[in-house]
Amino acid sequence: VAGFCRVKKQDFLVAGHMTNTSRLYYGPCFLFVNFVLLPARFLWYILHMKVVLKENIKGLGKKYEIKEVADGYANNFLFPKKLAIAATEEKIIQLENQLKLEEQKAEENLKETEAMVAKLDGQEVLIPVKIGKEGQVYESVTKQKIAEHLKEQGFAVEKNQVMLESPLKELGEFDVQISFEHNLEAEIKLIKI
């Protein structure tokens, strides 16, 4: 591109005098390419740095990814908020070790969860409720009550894991889904008496 912008200017008038006809005239295209675009590309390499993300950042990347970002973005936003650290060789080695440890923990957690789901699946849970003389039910069974009864039986279940659309207000048997991490589910038979 720069070569096309050089034009030999014959009789180029400067300050009222004729210049030497052998001089080259560098047009605006040549000047833009050589003095704006090329230095900008060089500065891009200087003013960018690699960082390791400590958290998921929308539009940038996920936790533990190595990303190349603008120097100012890293120094003024990511580092002060502790969202990233500079990607040195030492930090990358620490990151790899930490990822291995997290993978081992995740595998152990998966095995424990699978074992609990296998035990819990098909269990019958009896929940007694107050009933009036004429058969009216005075209390309903909520997610919280189900979670408490399961904890009493030795299962670590939180109320947000119990898949129940609305509290159960009638007597009878109900199938209730319990969801766990790793997309695992167990189904229990809830007997309200």
N, C-alpha and C positions, 0 to 999 in steps of 0.2 A: 504494500500500500504506500509505503513511504517513497518508493522510487517513482511512482506515478505523479507525485506531487511536486517533484523538482522540475522547474521550467526554466529554460534558458531565455532570459529576457533581453531582447535587443533594445538598445537605446532606452534604458530605464531612467526616468527623470527623477533626480533627487535634489531637493532644495534649489531648483532652477538650473542645475548643471546636468549635462549628459554624463552618465557613468560609463565605465569600460564595458564594452559589449560582451566580454568573455565571462562576466560574473554570472553566478546562478541565483535565481530567485527561488526561495523556499516558501511555498504557498502554505495556507492555513492547514491543509490536510496533513502535510509533512510535519508541521509544528505540533499539531494535536497528537499525532501518533507517537512522535519521539519524545515529546516533553510532557505529555499527560498520561497516555495509556501505558507506555512501558514503565515509567516510574511507579504508577499506581499498582501494576501487577507485582513489581518488586516489593513495594510496601506491604501488599497483602501477605506475602510470605513472612515478612518481618513482624507485622502487627497481629499475627494469629498464633495461638498456642493450643496445645493439646491438654485436655482436662479429663479427669475421671469423675463421672457423675455420682453423687452420693444418694440421690433421690430421683424418682421419675419426674421429668420436666416436660410439660406439654410443648410440642413443637421442636424439641431438641433431642431427647432420647430417654432411655430407660436407665434405671439404677445400675451402676457398675459398667456402663458403656464408656468407651474412650471416644471423645468427640473433639473436633477442631473448631474453636470459637475465636471470635475477635478478642484481642488483648484487653480492650476496655470493658467488654461484656464480662469477661472472666474476673478482672480486678475490681470492677465497680458493682457487679451484681452477684455473680456466682460465689465468689470467695467470701465476701462479707456475710452472706446469708447461709454460709456453710452448705451450699448445694453441690459443690464440686471441689476437687483438689487438683493441683498441677500434676500432670502425668509424667513423673520422672520414672526412671527404670526401677528404683527402689519401691515406689508406690505401686507400680504395675505388678511386681513380684508379690507384694503384700496383698494386692487385690486378688491375684490368682489363688493364693493360699486361703484367703477368706471365702472365695467362691467354692473351693473344695470342701471347706468346713460346712458351709451352708447347704451344699448338696447332700452331705452325710446326714445333717440334721433333718433335712426334708425327707430323706429315705427312711430314717428312723420314725419320724412323725407319721409317714404314710403307713408303715407296718403297724404302729400302735393304733392308728385310726381304723385300719382294715380289721384288726383283731376285735376292737370294740364294736364295729358295725356287725361283724359276724356273731358276736354274743347278743347284741341288742335286737337283731332282725328276728321278728316272729315272737318277741316277748309279749306276755300279757300283763298289762298294768291295771290293777284294780284301784279305783279312786272312789271312796265312799263320800256321799254328799248328804246334806240334810233334806229330809222329805217330811212333808206335813201329813196329818191324819188322813186326808183325802187324796194323797198321792201327788200333791204339788211339790215341785222341786224348788228349793229355796236358794240354791247356789249353782253357778255354772262352772264349768271346767275351762280354764284359760291356759294359754301357753306357759305361763309362769307356774301354775299348779302341776302341769305335766312335767316340766323341767325339774321341779322340786322332788316329785315322786321318783323320777329317774335317778336323781342324785342320791336319794336315800337308798336306792338299790345298787349304788356304786358306779353309775355311769356319769361321766362328765359331759353334761348336756346343758347348753344355755337356752334361754327362752327364744332367742332369735333363730335357733336351729329347728325349732318345732314348726312344721308347716301346717298351720291351722288357720283357716280363713276367718272364722268367727268363733266365739266361745260356745261350747257345747251345753245346751240348756235342757235336753231331754235325757232320760235314762236309756241305757242300751249299750251296744257294742259299736265301736267306731275304729276304722283304720286310720292311723295317723303316720305321716311321713316325717322322718327326722333327717335333716341334711347335714353333711359333714364336709370338711375340707377335701380337696382332691376329687370333687364331684361324686362323692360316695353318699349313698342314702340307705336308711334302714326303715322298715315299716313295722310298727308295733300295733297290737290290738289293745285298745283302750276300752275298759269295761267300767261304765259308770253305774254304781249301785247305791 
